[in-house]
């Protein structure tokens, strides 16, 4: 008979909390009882743990074993508690010392053969352990590289339960995390030089990258909408350390980290199919909700091709994340919050028939055209700063030997503009607060904002649209190297917001 406890981490969304896994071994009928709000995967760990312990050469205690995960009112889910449960049970039986694990968190799933398998969410879990004051972490070997991204905590890895048992008993060696391999961007990827004959579209994509603005691309099939959207991430600057850790933590929780180099430095690009459900787009699922596509695009691009074909509920669900940069999913037991600071790119044909030649070949009646595009509601489009009407590409442009500017050339201008915005107010132009724009230091004079006032007086521009257009004008000034937007910047920003040709 005995008692022992070790530490693990329970995740509710991106927030981790240290959990005490305590085991009590007493006389009685041989059984294992779990308490502390475990889900099905955790309740089934009794069978995995038993097989892993026996196949690791240890004897299974023929006693009544009670495993509690405290705090008992916090829901626990997943298989990441397996390794901690096994260690606490063996220690409660008196076969393992726990002194080497006094300030250690243990994470990992057990296979029936005693192998320790990777689990999701190791990076946010280790981050929670570090913030709770723990000094060491034992993680699966397959998660070691992402775990070592967290500073201030010593990470050790194990590939089997046997290795961890030998470490506790006799000081046998655990595995040290390997250095992440540097992953080069493969040559021949998407490049802006491949987009021909769409100067207005290229201009819009450059502005979107420089200021962090949302953009909508309208035009017939083959006009280059998808090509422009796919090349937007290639001109965005690399993520800084804080943003890279946030993005990596989301992908760790979703189980989508790239192998060999877990830290994500490039802005992610997500392009869901138009049949995507609201739960898949925003996040959801039974129990604790999982991050959706909009969170996987955090600090990157969410591209919605054929946007009017998406369910209206899915489109409208984007309004709150676009405004707040967060996704809040409420369940009966808890609220889950995921980051979702994205650049939205919408692409749409002008009508359902979408003749490649343009409007003069359209067979759709006016009501059908209006109903098709009305699926993109006014409140959603009010959060889109750039609305570009693309025309069919001329054959002469396709046969021209002169390619457009490359992504590298445009990215250099984007980096210069972003640096100017951060030097001015510490954020991208699209993220600056309204109060800063209205303040006396940065408020534009009346003669410059005259086109905006006219649009507002005509009811064509909301208060939100007014401020977003001002932000777009600041981006134009930054790209051109001017300290303050002028009347031409504001006029062009108004035209791009309305989607009218300049």
Wavefront OBJ file of the C-alpha trace (Angstrom):
o trace
v 0.000 0.000 0.000
v 1.259 3.498 -0.843
v 0.731 6.887 -2.389
v 2.664 8.866 -5.025
v 2.135 11.888 -7.239
v 3.731 13.342 -10.349
v 2.907 16.323 -12.561
v 1.356 16.586 -15.990
v -0.449 19.386 -17.868
v -4.088 19.704 -18.922
v -4.851 21.971 -21.867
v -8.064 23.926 -22.300
v -7.581 25.488 -25.692
v -4.185 27.185 -25.666
v -4.153 27.553 -21.872
v -2.320 24.902 -19.886
v -2.623 24.114 -16.198
v -0.341 21.861 -14.178
v -2.214 18.780 -12.987
v -1.191 16.514 -10.118
v -1.506 12.855 -11.121
v -1.796 10.991 -7.818
v -2.091 7.257 -7.325
v -3.139 5.297 -4.275
v -2.574 1.543 -3.963
v -4.719 -0.236 -1.351
v -5.920 -3.710 -0.453
v -8.993 -4.887 -2.322
v -10.117 -6.440 -5.559
v -7.615 -5.771 -8.390
v -8.957 -2.798 -10.347
v -8.001 0.658 -11.575
v -10.337 3.591 -10.900
v -9.941 7.052 -12.472
v -11.351 10.264 -11.054
v -10.916 13.944 -11.852
v -13.136 14.420 -14.955
v -11.211 12.226 -17.435
v -12.525 11.878 -20.992
v -12.864 8.572 -22.815
v -9.279 8.537 -24.119
v -7.945 9.110 -20.604
v -10.262 6.560 -19.003
v -9.039 3.948 -21.476
v -5.433 4.573 -20.467
v -5.782 1.875 -17.772
v -5.488 -0.770 -20.490
v -2.606 0.959 -22.285
v -0.723 1.510 -19.040
v -1.187 -2.078 -17.871
v 0.100 -3.543 -21.153
v 2.990 -1.053 -21.321
v 4.091 -1.816 -17.751
v 4.004 -5.591 -18.268
v 5.757 -5.408 -21.651
v 8.458 -3.221 -20.083
v 9.403 -6.074 -17.743
v 7.585 -4.859 -14.633
v 4.998 -6.737 -12.586
v 1.453 -5.394 -12.406
v 0.187 -4.911 -8.826
v -2.810 -7.083 -7.929
v -4.304 -4.336 -5.757
v -7.001 -1.700 -5.867
v -5.465 1.345 -7.591
v -7.126 4.769 -7.533
v -5.786 7.434 -9.875
v -6.937 11.003 -9.336
v -6.096 14.031 -11.437
v -6.405 17.207 -9.450
v -7.833 19.756 -9.521
v -10.726 17.371 -9.912
v -13.112 20.000 -11.356
v -10.897 20.680 -14.406
v -11.768 18.561 -17.487
v -8.867 16.424 -18.729
v -8.691 15.018 -22.208
v -6.340 13.114 -24.446
v -3.677 10.468 -24.048
v -0.823 12.739 -22.911
v -1.328 11.611 -19.266
v -0.402 7.956 -19.931
v 3.260 8.237 -18.994
v 2.546 10.222 -15.828
v -0.125 7.702 -14.773
v 2.278 4.786 -15.246
v 5.058 6.450 -13.229
v 2.761 7.463 -10.379
v 1.246 3.960 -10.136
v 4.655 2.251 -10.067
v 5.905 4.750 -7.493
v 2.818 4.185 -5.319
v 3.628 0.462 -5.381
v 7.067 1.260 -4.015
v 8.991 0.087 -7.086
v 10.126 3.549 -8.271
v 11.707 6.485 -6.434
v 10.294 9.923 -7.276
v 13.104 12.174 -6.040
v 14.437 12.798 -9.605
v 10.979 14.097 -10.631
v 10.331 16.675 -7.899
v 10.209 19.660 -10.269
v 9.383 17.798 -13.452
v 6.371 17.589 -15.728
v 5.786 14.316 -17.610
v 3.977 14.091 -20.952
v 3.487 11.210 -23.352
v 1.204 8.504 -24.691
v 2.040 4.862 -24.125
v 1.851 2.113 -26.700
v 1.021 -1.422 -25.642
v 4.660 -2.381 -26.198
v 5.894 0.272 -23.786
v 6.885 2.791 -26.465
v 6.305 6.469 -25.672
v 4.475 8.081 -28.578
v 4.193 11.761 -29.531
v 1.144 13.756 -28.451
v -0.447 17.025 -29.512
v 0.024 20.288 -27.673
v 3.446 19.644 -26.130
v 4.671 23.189 -26.794
v 1.840 25.004 -24.931
v 1.979 22.319 -22.216
v 5.710 22.833 -21.582
v 5.156 26.599 -21.675
v 2.520 26.228 -18.930
v 4.909 24.104 -16.870
v 7.671 26.699 -17.189
v 5.304 29.486 -16.109
v 4.252 27.370 -13.107
v 7.861 27.256 -11.917
v 8.791 23.723 -12.921
v 12.395 23.279 -14.004
v 12.347 20.041 -16.030
v 10.147 18.318 -18.601
v 10.152 14.720 -19.815
v 8.475 14.428 -23.214
v 8.237 11.853 -26.019
v 11.239 11.764 -28.307
v 9.026 12.761 -31.218
v 8.064 16.005 -29.436
v 11.497 16.899 -28.078
v 12.423 19.482 -30.713
v 9.266 21.525 -30.261
v 9.505 21.299 -26.461
v 13.039 22.708 -26.466
v 11.747 25.898 -28.102
v 10.557 27.027 -24.653
v 13.364 28.821 -22.787
v 13.823 28.486 -19.055
v 13.083 24.757 -18.721
v 15.352 21.736 -19.246
v 13.835 19.228 -21.667
v 14.652 15.526 -21.662
v 13.088 12.927 -23.916
v 12.322 9.231 -23.736
v 11.277 6.767 -26.384
v 10.176 3.971 -24.029
v 8.751 3.536 -20.552
v 11.688 1.202 -19.818
v 14.168 4.038 -20.395
v 12.350 6.314 -17.940
v 12.161 3.530 -15.323
v 15.915 2.927 -15.633
v 16.535 6.656 -15.240
v 14.518 6.794 -12.018
v 16.041 3.651 -10.530
v 19.672 3.816 -11.514
v 20.235 7.155 -13.244
v 20.236 5.712 -16.722
v 20.424 8.259 -19.541
v 17.447 10.008 -21.051
v 17.566 11.401 -24.588
v 18.667 14.942 -25.361
v 16.591 16.847 -27.943
v 18.212 17.186 -31.330
v 18.904 20.516 -32.942
v 16.140 21.415 -35.412
v 17.209 21.014 -38.999
v 17.122 24.159 -41.107
v 14.489 23.762 -43.786
v 15.084 25.753 -46.961
v 12.186 26.932 -49.059
v 12.132 24.659 -52.112
v 12.906 26.444 -55.377
v 10.243 26.910 -58.020
v 7.458 27.850 -55.589
v 4.791 30.488 -56.168
v 6.259 33.811 -57.267
v 4.619 37.079 -58.200
v 6.560 37.137 -61.450
v 4.219 34.372 -62.658
v 1.205 36.715 -62.470
v 0.903 38.440 -65.853
v -1.272 41.328 -66.938
v -2.841 42.121 -63.565
v -1.118 45.253 -62.342
v -4.112 46.330 -60.271
v -4.261 42.950 -58.575
v -0.523 42.995 -57.891
v -0.865 46.480 -56.424
v -3.659 45.307 -54.119
v -1.679 42.285 -52.903
v 1.362 44.462 -52.206
v -0.758 46.909 -50.214
v -2.348 44.041 -48.297
v 1.069 42.646 -47.368
v 2.525 46.022 -46.428
v -0.315 47.006 -44.109
v -1.855 43.703 -43.039
v -5.134 44.500 -44.831
v -7.905 42.144 -45.912
v -8.595 41.924 -49.639
v -11.403 40.691 -51.921
v -10.686 39.745 -55.532
v -13.549 39.667 -58.035
v -13.244 38.593 -61.652
v -13.902 35.891 -64.251
v -12.236 32.451 -64.115
v -8.580 32.511 -65.072
v -8.103 36.171 -64.197
v -5.465 35.311 -61.578
v -7.391 35.549 -58.311
v -6.043 32.303 -56.885
v -2.515 32.987 -58.141
v -2.453 36.362 -56.407
v -3.769 34.914 -53.130
v -1.245 32.063 -53.129
v 1.613 34.513 -53.611
v 0.632 36.852 -50.791
v 2.548 34.805 -48.147
v 5.705 34.970 -50.295
v 5.939 38.754 -49.846
v 5.042 38.832 -46.150
v 7.934 39.251 -43.685
v 9.049 36.276 -41.616
v 7.469 35.917 -38.176
v 9.330 37.310 -35.190
v 10.079 35.100 -32.178
v 6.860 35.828 -30.311
v 4.614 35.360 -33.337
v 6.479 32.208 -34.398
v 5.939 30.628 -30.970
v 2.221 31.497 -31.073
v 1.790 29.958 -34.522
v 3.834 26.908 -33.597
v 1.774 26.394 -30.429
v -1.480 26.386 -32.426
v -0.118 23.881 -34.934
v 1.278 21.758 -32.098
v -2.197 21.585 -30.587
v -3.656 20.652 -33.973
v -0.938 18.069 -34.687
v 0.190 19.753 -37.917
v 3.774 20.722 -37.109
v 6.290 20.028 -39.892
v 8.735 17.230 -39.163
v 12.359 18.109 -38.486
v 11.927 21.863 -38.000
v 9.047 22.571 -35.641
v 9.384 26.366 -35.314
v 7.186 27.968 -37.972
v 8.837 31.124 -39.280
v 6.845 31.672 -42.471
v 3.303 33.081 -42.301
v 0.906 30.148 -42.689
v -1.480 29.863 -45.638
v -4.825 28.117 -45.234
v -7.279 27.576 -48.092
v -10.352 25.641 -46.905
v -12.767 24.069 -49.387
v -16.100 25.820 -49.837
v -17.896 22.849 -48.221
v -16.070 23.492 -44.924
v -18.377 23.567 -41.911
v -18.511 26.304 -39.300
v -16.884 24.025 -36.703
v -14.006 23.155 -39.044
v -13.500 26.800 -39.969
v -13.786 28.408 -36.538
v -12.994 25.450 -34.301
v -15.049 22.945 -32.383
v -15.634 19.274 -31.763
v -16.893 17.211 -28.874
v -15.455 17.891 -25.453
v -12.797 20.595 -25.553
v -12.956 22.314 -28.976
v -10.008 21.983 -31.333
v -8.547 24.944 -33.255
v -10.132 25.548 -36.642
v -8.723 26.679 -39.952
v -8.952 30.342 -38.988
v -6.637 29.713 -36.012
v -4.241 27.637 -38.115
v -3.923 30.770 -40.287
v -2.956 32.913 -37.273
v -0.383 35.557 -38.326
v -0.873 34.391 -41.900
v -3.390 34.231 -44.741
v -6.855 32.668 -44.837
v -7.872 32.295 -48.484
v -11.500 31.556 -49.277
v -11.741 30.708 -52.965
v -15.207 30.803 -54.531
v -16.332 32.669 -51.417
v -20.051 32.897 -52.376
v -20.147 29.080 -52.479
v -19.397 28.871 -48.742
v -22.306 28.478 -46.347
v -23.587 31.840 -45.184
v -23.144 30.790 -41.538
v -19.468 29.982 -42.196
v -18.877 33.360 -43.835
v -20.640 35.281 -41.080
v -18.688 33.416 -38.399
v -15.555 35.258 -39.591
v -16.812 38.671 -38.522
v -15.859 38.430 -34.856
v -12.361 36.934 -35.448
v -11.622 39.642 -38.033
v -12.547 42.310 -35.506
v -10.952 40.880 -32.356
v -8.184 38.606 -33.645
v -9.554 35.849 -31.391
v -11.981 32.936 -31.572
v -14.103 32.322 -28.485
v -15.899 28.974 -28.363
v -18.303 28.498 -25.473
v -19.183 25.107 -24.083
v -21.165 24.097 -21.011
v -18.019 23.441 -18.963
v -15.640 26.111 -20.193
v -14.830 28.800 -22.724
v -11.977 28.109 -25.131
v -10.046 30.961 -26.722
v -7.802 30.555 -29.763
v -5.771 33.262 -31.534
v -6.962 34.201 -35.022
v -5.206 37.346 -36.221
v -5.407 36.717 -39.951
v -5.354 38.391 -43.320
v -8.500 37.382 -45.128
v -8.452 36.982 -48.914
v -11.812 36.444 -50.612
v -12.064 35.414 -54.261
v -15.321 35.358 -56.193
v -16.597 35.086 -59.727
v -19.011 37.844 -60.774
v -21.884 35.373 -61.276
v -22.700 31.638 -61.107
v -22.141 30.936 -64.809
v -18.739 32.710 -64.753
v -17.980 32.903 -68.463
v -14.229 33.391 -69.020
v -14.826 36.195 -71.516
v -16.475 38.519 -69.013
v -19.857 40.104 -68.391
v -20.889 40.454 -72.041
v -21.081 36.636 -72.316
v -22.941 36.131 -69.016
v -26.151 34.106 -69.189
v -27.333 34.881 -65.642
v -30.396 37.108 -65.106
v -29.735 40.216 -62.981
v -31.559 38.819 -59.942
v -29.414 35.688 -59.976
v -26.212 37.720 -60.166
v -27.375 39.923 -57.315
v -28.382 36.946 -55.177
v -25.031 35.231 -55.818
v -22.826 38.086 -54.636
v -25.211 39.049 -51.836
v -24.002 35.945 -49.983
v -21.031 38.154 -49.105
v -22.865 40.349 -46.635
v -22.298 44.030 -46.061
v -20.959 43.569 -42.493
v -18.405 41.031 -43.751
v -17.258 43.190 -46.678
v -17.099 46.192 -44.352
v -14.102 44.454 -42.758
v -12.350 44.097 -46.141
v -10.144 47.087 -46.987
v -9.363 46.274 -50.623
v -11.918 45.180 -53.210
v -10.405 44.659 -56.631
v -12.244 43.982 -59.885
v -9.963 41.926 -62.134
v -10.527 41.622 -65.883
v -9.693 38.682 -68.111
v -5.993 38.550 -68.966
v -5.205 39.551 -72.538
v -3.390 37.095 -74.757
v -0.726 39.714 -75.448
v 0.206 39.676 -71.754
v 0.550 35.899 -71.788
v 2.835 36.028 -74.832
v 4.951 38.869 -73.490
v 8.507 37.821 -72.643
v 8.824 40.426 -69.871
v 7.820 38.981 -66.515
v 6.594 41.126 -63.650
v 8.505 41.893 -60.488
v 9.500 38.902 -58.412
v 8.245 38.197 -54.917
v 11.700 39.028 -53.536
v 11.631 42.538 -55.020
v 8.122 43.239 -53.736
v 8.938 41.733 -50.329
v 11.773 44.248 -49.924
v 9.327 47.157 -50.363
v 6.854 45.475 -48.022
v 9.526 45.105 -45.346
v 10.433 48.788 -45.704
v 6.784 49.837 -45.326
v 6.243 47.564 -42.330
v 9.344 48.962 -40.646
v 8.032 52.497 -41.122
v 4.665 51.574 -39.586
v 6.276 49.850 -36.588
v 8.575 52.804 -36.028
v 5.558 55.116 -36.047
v 3.119 53.239 -33.774
v 4.562 49.799 -33.050
v 2.138 47.780 -35.169
v 1.061 47.140 -38.736
v -1.224 49.804 -40.152
v -4.263 47.501 -40.160
v -3.827 46.848 -36.427
v -3.417 50.418 -35.155
v -6.145 51.558 -32.746
v -8.816 54.012 -33.849
v -7.932 56.356 -31.002
v -4.382 56.688 -32.305
v -5.620 57.635 -35.783
v -8.010 60.219 -34.321
v -5.412 61.727 -32.033
v -4.015 65.145 -32.750
v -0.601 63.771 -33.682
v -1.759 61.530 -36.552
v -5.114 63.007 -37.578
v -5.122 63.857 -41.276
v -6.117 67.410 -42.279
v -9.560 68.085 -43.726
v -8.344 68.793 -47.254
v -6.752 65.322 -47.377
v -9.783 63.444 -46.034
v -12.250 65.250 -48.330
v -12.979 62.110 -50.447
v -13.669 60.141 -47.277
v -16.065 62.758 -45.956
v -17.926 62.780 -49.264
v -18.289 58.992 -49.253
v -19.508 59.054 -45.657
v -22.051 61.809 -46.359
v -23.452 59.734 -49.231
v -23.889 56.745 -46.924
v -21.321 54.692 -48.854
v -18.842 54.409 -45.993
v -19.433 53.339 -42.402
v -17.457 54.615 -39.441
v -15.465 51.387 -39.505
v -14.882 51.793 -43.233
v -13.724 55.385 -42.722
v -11.000 54.318 -40.302
v -9.974 51.328 -42.390
v -9.593 53.520 -45.465
v -7.405 55.919 -43.479
v -5.201 52.971 -42.481
v -4.936 51.939 -46.130
v -3.846 55.471 -47.067
v -1.083 55.271 -44.442
v 0.108 52.027 -46.048
v 0.315 53.745 -49.447
v 2.389 56.527 -47.933
v 4.729 54.018 -46.274
v 5.277 52.156 -49.551
v 6.135 55.408 -51.319
v 8.386 56.607 -48.501
v 6.234 59.587 -47.456
v 5.805 60.589 -43.831
v 2.087 61.425 -44.145
v -0.621 60.369 -46.651
v -1.663 62.968 -49.211
v -4.893 63.562 -51.109
v -3.876 61.110 -53.852
v -3.360 58.325 -51.302
v -6.782 58.859 -49.774
v -8.474 59.033 -53.187
v -6.832 55.793 -54.315
v -7.730 54.137 -51.005
v -11.382 55.106 -51.534
v -11.342 53.705 -55.069
v -9.790 50.431 -53.929
v -12.307 50.066 -51.117
v -15.229 50.649 -53.511
v -13.725 48.324 -56.130
v -13.949 50.983 -58.830
v -11.237 51.476 -61.481
v -8.975 54.439 -60.883
l 1 2 3 4 5 6 7 8 9 10 11 12 13 14 15 16 17 18 19 20 21 22 23 24 25 26 27 28 29 30 31 32 33 34 35 36 37 38 39 40 41 42 43 44 45 46 47 48 49 50 51 52 53 54 55 56 57 58 59 60 61 62 63 64 65 66 67 68 69 70 71 72 73 74 75 76 77 78 79 80 81 82 83 84 85 86 87 88 89 90 91 92 93 94 95 96 97 98 99 100 101 102 103 104 105 106 107 108 109 110 111 112 113 114 115 116 117 118 119 120 121 122 123 124 125 126 127 128 129 130 131 132 133 134 135 136 137 138 139 140 141 142 143 144 145 146 147 148 149 150 151 152 153 154 155 156 157 158 159 160 161 162 163 164 165 166 167 168 169 170 171 172 173 174 175 176 177 178 179 180 181 182 183 184 185 186 187 188 189 190 191 192 193 194 195 196 197 198 199 200 201 202 203 204 205 206 207 208 209 210 211 212 213 214 215 216 217 218 219 220 221 222 223 224 225 226 227 228 229 230 231 232 233 234 235 236 237 238 239 240 241 242 243 244 245 246 247 248 249 250 251 252 253 254 255 256 257 258 259 260 261 262 263 264 265 266 267 268 269 270 271 272 273 274 275 276 277 278 279 280 281 282 283 284 285 286 287 288 289 290 291 292 293 294 295 296 297 298 299 300 301 302 303 304 305 306 307 308 309 310 311 312 313 314 315 316 317 318 319 320 321 322 323 324 325 326 327 328 329 330 331 332 333 334 335 336 337 338 339 340 341 342 343 344 345 346 347 348 349 350 351 352 353 354 355 356 357 358 359 360 361 362 363 364 365 366 367 368 369 370 371 372 373 374 375 376 377 378 379 380 381 382 383 384 385 386 387 388 389 390 391 392 393 394 395 396 397 398 399 400 401 402 403 404 405 406 407 408 409 410 411 412 413 414 415 416 417 418 419 420 421 422 423 424 425 426 427 428 429 430 431 432 433 434 435 436 437 438 439 440 441 442 443 444 445 446 447 448 449 450 451 452 453 454 455 456 457 458 459 460 461 462 463 464 465 466 467 468 469 470 471 472 473 474 475 476 477 478 479 480 481 482 483 484 485 486 487 488 489 490 491 492 493 494 495 496 497 498 499 500 501 502
